[in-house]
Amino acid sequence: MAGLRSKLGLFVRDVWDLGVCHIPLRHVRRWWLRAVLGGMGEDVSVLMHVHVMEPGGVFIGSRRVVNAHCILGRRGRAVESNE
């Protein structure tokens, strides 16, 4: 089961890196990240070309901006950006 979860996580990450992060519609990027990261507060802006290393376990707090070419990843533990 853990192997399947790992492969699914890699697939989700690759779909993001190869396609979704290049879409010039912030609502689509925010919707995708809200579904795969683990949580996102209100009024979060995610710019294009943000890379996701490990989906899940990352929460971005309200009124935050994730700049272009940032890397989001938890490296084995939960990451939280609060207000």
C-alpha positions in Angstrom: 0.0 0.0 0.0 2.8 2.4 0.8 4.4 1.8 -2.6 1.2 2.6 -4.3 0.8 5.8 -2.3 4.4 6.8 -3.2 3.8 6.2 -6.9 0.5 8.2 -6.8 2.3 11.0 -5.1 5.0 11.1 -7.8 2.3 11.0 -10.5 0.5 14.0 -8.9 3.7 15.9 -8.6 4.7 15.2 -12.2 1.2 16.3 -13.5 1.7 19.5 -11.6 5.3 20.1 -12.8 4.6 19.2 -16.4 1.3 21.0 -16.9 -0.7 22.7 -14.2 2.1 25.0 -12.9 2.3 26.6 -16.3 -1.4 27.5 -16.7 -1.8 31.3 -16.5 -5.0 31.0 -14.5 -4.3 31.4 -10.8 -7.7 29.9 -9.8 -6.8 26.6 -11.6 -3.4 26.5 -9.9 -5.0 27.3 -6.5 -7.7 24.6 -7.0 -5.1 21.9 -7.9 -2.8 22.8 -4.9 -5.7 22.9 -2.5 -6.6 19.3 -3.6 -3.1 17.9 -3.4 -1.1 19.8 -0.8 -3.3 19.2 2.3 -4.8 22.7 2.9 -4.8 26.3 1.9 -6.2 29.4 3.6 -8.3 32.1 2.0 -6.9 34.6 -0.5 -3.7 32.7 -1.3 -1.9 33.5 -4.5 0.3 30.9 -6.2 2.4 32.3 -9.1 3.4 30.2 -12.1 6.3 27.7 -12.1 6.0 26.7 -8.4 7.4 23.2 -8.0 5.9 20.6 -5.6 8.4 18.0 -4.2 6.0 15.9 -2.1 2.3 16.4 -2.2 0.3 16.3 1.0 1.2 17.5 4.5 1.7 21.2 3.5 -0.7 23.9 4.6 -0.4 27.5 3.3 -2.0 30.1 5.6 -4.4 32.9 4.6 -3.3 35.9 2.6 0.0 34.4 1.5 1.9 34.7 -1.8 4.0 31.8 -3.2 6.4 33.4 -5.7 7.4 31.9 -9.0 10.1 29.2 -9.0 9.5 28.4 -5.3 9.7 24.7 -4.2 7.0 23.3 -1.9 7.9 20.1 -0.1 7.7 18.6 3.3 10.7 16.3 3.3 9.0 13.7 5.5 7.1 16.0 8.0 4.2 18.4 7.9 4.9 22.0 7.0 2.6 24.9 8.0 2.6 28.6 7.1 0.2 30.3 9.5 -1.1 33.8 9.9 
